[in-house]
Amino acid sequence: MAEGKLPPTEEFDKALTAGAGTFGVRVSEGARAGLRDYFELVGRWNARLHLVAPCAPSEFAQRHVLESLLAVPFISEGASFIDVGSGAGLPAFPCLVARPDLSATLYESSQKKAVFLREAARALGLEGRARVVAERFEKCGPPRAEFLTCRAIERFEEILPGLLEWSRVVPTLLLFGGENLRGVLAGLGLKVEAVRVPESERRFLLVVRR
C-alpha cells in the first residue's frame, strides 16, 4: 500500500462520514459499522459476479451507498418495501442497515446474484428483515408493500410500464434515474417529485405518489 494511502475500508468510511451532510442523511455509529461490512462483502464478491462497476472506495460510498440513502426520508417508520432488480442490494441494504425499523423483499432475476443477496443478508444480520426472491418481478404475484424502490434495472424505460402495472397497489415508488426516466413518468401523467442527487447534474431520486 502506498505511503499515506488509507486501507479501502477506511477510505470508504471516511468518504461516507464526510459526504453524509452533503447528501442530507444521518448515519449512526451502528449503521456505519454495518455499511463498512457491506462494502467489504461487495468487494469480495464483485470479481465473480460483477455486482457494481469497479470504482474507488470513496466513489462507492458516494455513488452507491449515500445515493441509496436518499430514499430513507421518504419511507415511513416501520414500513415494508420492495426492491426490484436488487443486484448488489442497492438501495435496499443501505436503507435496511440505516433503518432497523424497515423490512424489504428483494427481487433479483439472476440466481447467482440472489445467492449473494442471501449471504449478505445473513452476514449483515438482516435475515429477519430481508427476503430475497430469485425471480423476475413479472412472474410473481402483485406485491404487498407501502413502497417500491428501483435503482439500476436494465432497460428501465422499456420495463417501466410493466413495473407500474405490476405494482399498481403500491402507493409510493422511489426510482433512481435520469432525465429520460423523469420524462417518461411525467408523460404518463404521474405526479413526480424529482430530488437531484448531490454531486450529480443528471441523476435524480424520482418520488412517484399514486
Phi and psi in degrees as GROMACS dihedral restraints (atoms count N, CA, C in turn):
[ dihedral_restraints ]
;  ai    aj    ak    al  type     phi  dphi    fc
    3     4     5     6     1   -63.3    20    10
    4     5     6     7     1   145.6    20    10
    6     7     8     9     1   -59.8    20    10
    7     8     9    10     1   132.2    20    10
    9    10    11    12     1    86.3    20    10
   10    11    12    13     1    -8.2    20    10
   12    13    14    15     1   -88.4    20    10
   13    14    15    16     1   130.7    20    10
   15    16    17    18     1   -73.2    20    10
   16    17    18    19     1   149.5    20    10
   18    19    20    21     1   -58.6    20    10
   19    20    21    22     1   152.1    20    10
   21    22    23    24     1   -52.2    20    10
   22    23    24    25     1   -45.3    20    10
   24    25    26    27     1   -66.3    20    10
   25    26    27    28     1   -36.2    20    10
   27    28    29    30     1   -68.7    20    10
   28    29    30    31     1   -38.2    20    10
   30    31    32    33     1   -63.4    20    10
   31    32    33    34     1   -42.6    20    10
   33    34    35    36     1   -60.2    20    10
   34    35    36    37     1   -48.3    20    10
   36    37    38    39     1   -63.8    20    10
   37    38    39    40     1   -40.0    20    10
   39    40    41    42     1   -63.5    20    10
   40    41    42    43     1   -44.7    20    10
   42    43    44    45     1   -66.6    20    10
   43    44    45    46     1   -37.6    20    10
   45    46    47    48     1   -61.0    20    10
   46    47    48    49     1   -47.5    20    10
   48    49    50    51     1   -67.0    20    10
   49    50    51    52     1   -43.6    20    10
   51    52    53    54     1   -67.4    20    10
   52    53    54    55     1   -33.7    20    10
   54    55    56    57     1   -88.6    20    10
   55    56    57    58     1   -11.6    20    10
   57    58    59    60     1   -58.5    20    10
   58    59    60    61     1   -42.3    20    10
   60    61    62    63     1   -64.0    20    10
   61    62    63    64     1   -42.3    20    10
   63    64    65    66     1   -60.4    20    10
   64    65    66    67     1   -38.1    20    10
   66    67    68    69     1   -86.7    20    10
   67    68    69    70     1    -4.4    20    10
   69    70    71    72     1    68.5    20    10
   70    71    72    73     1    30.8    20    10
   72    73    74    75     1  -117.8    20    10
   73    74    75    76     1   154.4    20    10
   75    76    77    78     1  -110.9    20    10
   76    77    78    79     1   131.6    20    10
   78    79    80    81     1  -125.2    20    10
   79    80    81    82     1   112.3    20    10
   81    82    83    84     1   -71.3    20    10
   82    83    84    85     1   168.5    20    10
   84    85    86    87     1   -60.7    20    10
   85    86    87    88     1   -41.2    20    10
   87    88    89    90     1   -64.5    20    10
   88    89    90    91     1   -40.6    20    10
   90    91    92    93     1   -66.4    20    10
   91    92    93    94     1   -39.0    20    10
   93    94    95    96     1   -57.6    20    10
   94    95    96    97     1   -44.4    20    10
   96    97    98    99     1   -62.3    20    10
   97    98    99   100     1   -44.1    20    10
   99   100   101   102     1   -64.4    20    10
  100   101   102   103     1   -38.5    20    10
  102   103   104   105     1   -71.4    20    10
  103   104   105   106     1   -32.4    20    10
  105   106   107   108     1   -63.2    20    10
  106   107   108   109     1   -43.7    20    10
  108   109   110   111     1   -60.9    20    10
  109   110   111   112     1   -40.9    20    10
  111   112   113   114     1   -63.6    20    10
  112   113   114   115     1   -44.6    20    10
  114   115   116   117     1   -56.6    20    10
  115   116   117   118     1   -44.0    20    10
  117   118   119   120     1   -66.9    20    10
  118   119   120   121     1   -38.3    20    10
  120   121   122   123     1   -62.1    20    10
  121   122   123   124     1   -47.1    20    10
  123   124   125   126     1   -60.9    20    10
  124   125   126   127     1   -41.1    20    10
  126   127   128   129     1   -60.9    20    10
  127   128   129   130     1   -37.9    20    10
  129   130   131   132     1   -73.0    20    10
  130   131   132   133     1   -31.8    20    10
  132   133   134   135     1   -94.2    20    10
  133   134   135   136     1   -15.2    20    10
  135   136   137   138     1   -65.5    20    10
  136   137   138   139     1   -37.0    20    10
  138   139   140   141     1   -61.2    20    10
  139   140   141   142     1   -33.1    20    10
  141   142   143   144     1   -84.3    20    10
  142   143   144   145     1   -37.5    20    10
  144   145   146   147     1  -111.9    20    10
  145   146   147   148     1    -8.8    20    10
  147   148   149   150     1    52.4    20    10
  148   149   150   151     1    54.1    20    10
  150   151   152   153     1   -66.7    20    10
  151   152   153   154     1   -41.6    20    10
  153   154   155   156     1  -139.0    20    10
  154   155   156   157     1   158.2    20    10
  156   157   158   159     1   -65.9    20    10
  157   158   159   160     1   141.6    20    10
  159   160   161   162     1   -54.7    20    10
  160   161   162   163     1   135.9    20    10
  162   163   164   165     1  -158.3    20    10
  163   164   165   166     1   163.4    20    10
  165   166   167   168     1   -67.5    20    10
  166   167   168   169     1   153.2    20    10
  168   169   170   171     1   -55.0    20    10
  169   170   171   172     1   -38.3    20    10
  171   172   173   174     1   -65.6    20    10
  172   173   174   175     1   -36.5    20    10
  174   175   176   177     1   -70.0    20    10
  175   176   177   178     1   -38.5    20    10
  177   178   179   180     1   -60.0    20    10
  178   179   180   181     1   -42.7    20    10
  180   181   182   183     1   -60.4    20    10
  181   182   183   184     1   -44.0    20    10
  183   184   185   186     1   -80.1    20    10
  184   185   186   187     1   -53.5    20    10
  186   187   188   189     1   -73.9    20    10
  187   188   189   190     1   -30.9    20    10
  189   190   191   192     1  -105.3    20    10
  190   191   192   193     1   -55.8    20    10
  192   193   194   195     1   -76.4    20    10
  193   194   195   196     1   -54.4    20    10
  195   196   197   198     1   -64.5    20    10
  196   197   198   199     1   -38.3    20    10
  198   199   200   201     1   -60.5    20    10
  199   200   201   202     1   -44.5    20    10
  201   202   203   204     1   -58.4    20    10
  202   203   204   205     1   -38.3    20    10
  204   205   206   207     1   -70.8    20    10
  205   206   207   208     1   -11.1    20    10
  207   208   209   210     1   -60.0    20    10
  208   209   210   211     1   -25.0    20    10
  210   211   212   213     1   -74.2    20    10
  211   212   213   214     1   -22.5    20    10
  213   214   215   216     1   -56.9    20    10
  214   215   216   217     1   -46.5    20    10
  216   217   218   219     1   -63.2    20    10
  217   218   219   220     1   -17.0    20    10
  219   220   221   222     1   -91.7    20    10
  220   221   222   223     1    -4.2    20    10
  222   223   224   225     1  -104.0    20    10
  223   224   225   226     1   122.0    20    10
  225   226   227   228     1   -71.3    20    10
  226   227   228   229     1   160.3    20    10
  228   229   230   231     1   -61.4    20    10
  229   230   231   232     1   134.2    20    10
  231   232   233   234     1    73.6    20    10
  232   233   234   235     1    12.2    20    10
  234   235   236   237     1   -78.9    20    10
  235   236   237   238     1   160.4    20    10
  237   238   239   240     1  -110.1    20    10
  238   239   240   241     1   145.5    20    10
  240   241   242   243     1  -138.7    20    10
  241   242   243   244     1   161.0    20    10
  243   244   245   246     1  -113.4    20    10
  244   245   246   247     1   143.0    20    10
  246   247   248   249     1  -121.2    20    10
  247   248   249   250     1   117.5    20    10
  249   250   251   252     1  -100.4    20    10
  250   251   252   253     1   130.6    20    10
  252   253   254   255     1    69.5    20    10
  253   254   255   256     1    50.7    20    10
  255   256   257   258     1   -62.7    20    10
  256   257   258   259     1   -37.7    20    10
  258   259   260   261     1    60.0    20    10
  259   260   261   262     1  -106.1    20    10
  261   262   263   264     1   -84.8    20    10
  262   263   264   265     1     4.3    20    10
  264   265   266   267     1    91.5    20    10
  265   266   267   268     1    25.9    20    10
  267   268   269   270     1  -111.5    20    10
  268   269   270   271     1   128.6    20    10
  270   271   272   273     1   -91.9    20    10
  271   272   273   274     1     4.7    20    10
  273   274   275   276     1   -59.1    20    10
  274   275   276   277     1   -51.9    20    10
  276   277   278   279     1   -63.8    20    10
  277   278   279   280     1   -46.5    20    10
  279   280   281   282     1   -57.2    20    10
  280   281   282   283     1   -39.4    20    10
  282   283   284   285     1   -64.9    20    10
  283   284   285   286     1   -43.1    20    10
  285   286   287   288     1   -67.4    20    10
  286   287   288   289     1   -38.0    20    10
  288   289   290   291     1   -66.2    20    10
  289   290   291   292     1   -41.8    20    10
  291   292   293   294     1   -74.6    20    10
  292   293   294   295     1   -26.0    20    10
  294   295   296   297     1  -127.5    20    10
  295   296   297   298     1    92.3    20    10
  297   298   299   300     1   -64.3    20    10
  298   299   300   301     1   -11.5    20    10
  300   301   302   303     1   -83.4    20    10
  301   302   303   304     1    -8.8    20    10
  303   304   305   306     1   -96.0    20    10
  304   305   306   307     1   156.7    20    10
  306   307   308   309     1  -135.3    20    10
  307   308   309   310     1   159.0    20    10
  309   310   311   312     1  -151.1    20    10
  310   311   312   313     1   153.3    20    10
  312   313   314   315     1  -113.4    20    10
  313   314   315   316     1   124.4    20    10
  315   316   317   318     1  -105.0    20    10
  316   317   318   319     1   121.9    20    10
  318   319   320   321     1  -100.3    20    10
  319   320   321   322     1   122.6    20    10
  321   322   323   324     1  -143.5    20    10
  322   323   324   325     1   118.0    20    10
  324   325   326   327     1   -77.0    20    10
  325   326   327   328     1   -22.4    20    10
  327   328   329   330     1   -77.5    20    10
  328   329   330   331     1   119.2    20    10
  330   331   332   333     1   -61.1    20    10
  331   332   333   334     1   -39.3    20    10
  333   334   335   336     1   -66.4    20    10
  334   335   336   337     1   -42.2    20    10
  336   337   338   339     1   -68.8    20    10
  337   338   339   340     1   -31.5    20    10
  339   340   341   342     1   -64.4    20    10
  340   341   342   343     1   -35.4    20    10
  342   343   344   345     1   -61.2    20    10
  343   344   345   346     1   -45.6    20    10
  345   346   347   348     1   -58.6    20    10
  346   347   348   349     1   -45.8    20    10
  348   349   350   351     1   -60.0    20    10
  349   350   351   352     1   -41.3    20    10
  351   352   353   354     1   -67.3    20    10
  352   353   354   355     1   -42.6    20    10
  354   355   356   357     1   -65.5    20    10
  355   356   357   358     1   -40.7    20    10
  357   358   359   360     1   -65.9    20    10
  358   359   360   361     1   -41.1    20    10
  360   361   362   363     1   -59.7    20    10
  361   362   363   364     1   -41.8    20    10
  363   364   365   366     1   -65.3    20    10
  364   365   366   367     1   -46.9    20    10
  366   367   368   369     1   -64.4    20    10
  367   368   369   370     1   -32.2    20    10
  369   370   371   372     1   -89.9    20    10
  370   371   372   373     1     1.9    20    10
  372   373   374   375     1    72.4    20    10
  373   374   375   376     1    29.1    20    10
  375   376   377   378     1  -107.3    20    10
  376   377   378   379     1     9.5    20    10
  378   379   380   381     1   -54.6    20    10
  379   380   381   382     1   -37.8    20    10
  381   382   383   384     1   -77.8    20    10
  382   383   384   385     1   -10.6    20    10
  384   385   386   387     1  -121.8    20    10
  385   386   387   388     1    -5.9    20    10
  387   388   389   390     1  -127.8    20    10
  388   389   390   391     1   114.6    20    10
  390   391   392   393     1  -107.4    20    10
  391   392   393   394     1   132.5    20    10
  393   394   395   396     1  -106.9    20    10
  394   395   396   397     1   128.0    20    10
  396   397   398   399     1  -112.7    20    10
  397   398   399   400     1   113.1    20    10
  399   400   401   402     1   -88.7    20    10
  400   401   402   403     1    72.8    20    10
  402   403   404   405     1  -162.1    20    10
  403   404   405   406     1   155.0    20    10
  405   406   407   408     1   -67.5    20    10
  406   407   408   409     1   141.5    20    10
  408   409   410   411     1   -59.8    20    10
  409   410   411   412     1   -34.1    20    10
  411   412   413   414     1   -62.5    20    10
  412   413   414   415     1   -23.5    20    10
  414   415   416   417     1   -89.6    20    10
  415   416   417   418     1     1.2    20    10
  417   418   419   420     1  -108.1    20    10
  418   419   420   421     1   160.2    20    10
  420   421   422   423     1   -67.3    20    10
  421   422   423   424     1   162.0    20    10
  423   424   425   426     1   -54.9    20    10
  424   425   426   427     1   138.2    20    10
  426   427   428   429     1   -76.9    20    10
  427   428   429   430     1   155.1    20    10
  429   430   431   432     1  -115.4    20    10
  430   431   432   433     1   102.0    20    10
  432   433   434   435     1  -163.0    20    10
  433   434   435   436     1   161.5    20    10
  435   436   437   438     1   -90.0    20    10
  436   437   438   439     1   -21.4    20    10
  438   439   440   441     1  -141.9    20    10
  439   440   441   442     1   151.9    20    10
  441   442   443   444     1  -128.9    20    10
  442   443   444   445     1   134.3    20    10
  444   445   446   447     1  -117.0    20    10
  445   446   447   448     1   149.0    20    10
  447   448   449   450     1  -157.4    20    10
  448   449   450   451     1   126.7    20    10
  450   451   452   453     1  -121.8    20    10
  451   452   453   454     1   -42.9    20    10
  453   454   455   456     1  -136.9    20    10
  454   455   456   457     1    33.3    20    10
  456   457   458   459     1   -72.3    20    10
  457   458   459   460     1   141.7    20    10
  459   460   461   462     1   -71.6    20    10
  460   461   462   463     1   147.3    20    10
  462   463   464   465     1    52.8    20    10
  463   464   465   466     1    47.9    20    10
  465   466   467   468     1   -54.7    20    10
  466   467   468   469     1   -48.0    20    10
  468   469   470   471     1   -62.8    20    10
  469   470   471   472     1   -34.4    20    10
  471   472   473   474     1   -68.5    20    10
  472   473   474   475     1   -40.7    20    10
  474   475   476   477     1   -80.1    20    10
  475   476   477   478     1   -20.5    20    10
  477   478   479   480     1   -53.1    20    10
  478   479   480   481     1   -48.1    20    10
  480   481   482   483     1   -56.7    20    10
  481   482   483   484     1   -43.4    20    10
  483   484   485   486     1   -65.7    20    10
  484   485   486   487     1   -38.0    20    10
  486   487   488   489     1   -65.0    20    10
  487   488   489   490     1   -41.5    20    10
  489   490   491   492     1   -65.1    20    10
  490   491   492   493     1   -40.7    20    10
  492   493   494   495     1   -67.6    20    10
  493   494   495   496     1   -44.9    20    10
  495   496   497   498     1   -60.2    20    10
  496   497   498   499     1   -37.1    20    10
  498   499   500   501     1  -102.8    20    10
  499   500   501   502     1    26.0    20    10
  501   502   503   504     1   -61.4    20    10
  502   503   504   505     1   -21.1    20    10
  504   505   506   507     1   -89.8    20    10
  505   506   507   508     1    -2.9    20    10
  507   508   509   510     1   -87.9    20    10
  508   509   510   511     1   121.0    20    10
  510   511   512   513     1   -74.2    20    10
  511   512   513   514     1   -27.0    20    10
  513   514   515   516     1  -131.6    20    10
  514   515   516   517     1   126.5    20    10
  516   517   518   519     1  -110.4    20    10
  517   518   519   520     1   136.7    20    10
  519   520   521   522     1  -120.4    20    10
  520   521   522   523     1    99.0    20    10
  522   523   524   525     1  -114.6    20    10
  523   524   525   526     1   135.1    20    10
  525   526   527   528     1  -102.5    20    10
  526   527   528   529     1   130.3    20    10
  528   529   530   531     1  -177.9    20    10
  529   530   531   532     1  -168.4    20    10
  531   532   533   534     1  -109.9    20    10
  532   533   534   535     1  -162.2    20    10
  534   535   536   537     1   -62.0    20    10
  535   536   537   538     1   -34.7    20    10
  537   538   539   540     1   -60.7    20    10
  538   539   540   541     1   -48.3    20    10
  540   541   542   543     1   -63.8    20    10
  541   542   543   544     1   -40.6    20    10
  543   544   545   546     1   -59.0    20    10
  544   545   546   547     1   -43.0    20    10
  546   547   548   549     1   -65.9    20    10
  547   548   549   550     1   -40.1    20    10
  549   550   551   552     1   -62.7    20    10
  550   551   552   553     1   -44.8    20    10
  552   553   554   555     1   -62.8    20    10
  553   554   555   556     1   -43.9    20    10
  555   556   557   558     1   -64.2    20    10
  556   557   558   559     1   -38.2    20    10
  558   559   560   561     1   -65.2    20    10
  559   560   561   562     1   -24.1    20    10
  561   562   563   564     1   -85.0    20    10
  562   563   564   565     1     1.4    20    10
  564   565   566   567     1    79.9    20    10
  565   566   567   568     1    18.1    20    10
  567   568   569   570     1   -86.1    20    10
  568   569   570   571     1   147.2    20    10
  570   571   572   573     1   -80.7    20    10
  571   572   573   574     1   116.8    20    10
  573   574   575   576     1  -124.5    20    10
  574   575   576   577     1   128.2    20    10
  576   577   578   579     1  -102.9    20    10
  577   578   579   580     1   119.4    20    10
  579   580   581   582     1   -99.8    20    10
  580   581   582   583     1   118.2    20    10
  582   583   584   585     1  -106.6    20    10
  583   584   585   586     1   112.3    20    10
  585   586   587   588     1   -67.7    20    10
  586   587   588   589     1   134.3    20    10
  588   589   590   591     1   -71.7    20    10
  589   590   591   592     1   124.5    20    10
  591   592   593   594     1   -55.1    20    10
  592   593   594   595     1   148.0    20    10
  594   595   596   597     1    67.5    20    10
  595   596   597   598     1    14.3    20    10
  597   598   599   600     1  -137.7    20    10
  598   599   600   601     1   139.3    20    10
  600   601   602   603     1   -94.7    20    10
  601   602   603   604     1   -15.8    20    10
  603   604   605   606     1  -119.3    20    10
  604   605   606   607     1    -8.3    20    10
  606   607   608   609     1  -109.5    20    10
  607   608   609   610     1   145.5    20    10
  609   610   611   612     1  -136.4    20    10
  610   611   612   613     1   154.8    20    10
  612   613   614   615     1   -94.6    20    10
  613   614   615   616     1   117.6    20    10
  615   616   617   618     1  -102.5    20    10
  616   617   618   619     1   112.5    20    10
  618   619   620   621     1   -97.0    20    10
  619   620   621   622     1   113.8    20    10
  621   622   623   624     1  -109.9    20    10
  622   623   624   625     1   119.8    20    10
  624   625   626   627     1  -112.1    20    10
  625   626   627   628     1   129.3    20    10
